[in-house]
Amino acid sequence: MGSHAEATWNGLEVRQIRASDLDVICAHREAMFRESGRTEEVLRAMAAPFRAWLAPRLASGEYFGHVLADQGRTIAGIGLMLIDWPPHPAHPEQGCRGYVLNVYVEPEYRRRGIARKLMVLADHAFAERGATYAVLHATAQGKPLYADLGWAGTSEMARSLRDEGRTP
């Protein structure tokens, strides 16, 4: 199935993300981070800035992806972007990477292969756009699935630049 088609899979509607999916994407992102142990304070702080960030990217198509719906209710989704990145040994001739974010399946729909289906759709969407390399940040819950699909850990490290009193 091409990413432009609407279809069904295991009785669920499969379609591309639309600008009208803003609320459900925001709700799924919040639920994903809540389930991974983030505090309500952090989630509240993120909510409005994420919505403001996402809305124009949904409208422009810069943020794309798929949702699965059961009788009109969105029960799962995956967000995708192409991010500007210099050519790198992992993609030596390409100045971008695919980026997977906001993979979420409602709890009562888990363990049915839905997240796996979303990842296959992501592979196709990236291929259609010519991306040859993709990255994601995995929750502990998602790591086994991603590893099973051939994703591997990288050497990436991170730190908050908000730390007071530290100098580079």
Beta strands, then each sheet from edge to edge (+ up, - down):
strand 1: 7-9
strand 2: 12-16
strand 3: 64-70
strand 4: 73-84
strand 5: 96-105
strand 6: 134-136
sheet 1: 1+ 2- 3+ 4- 5+ 6+
end
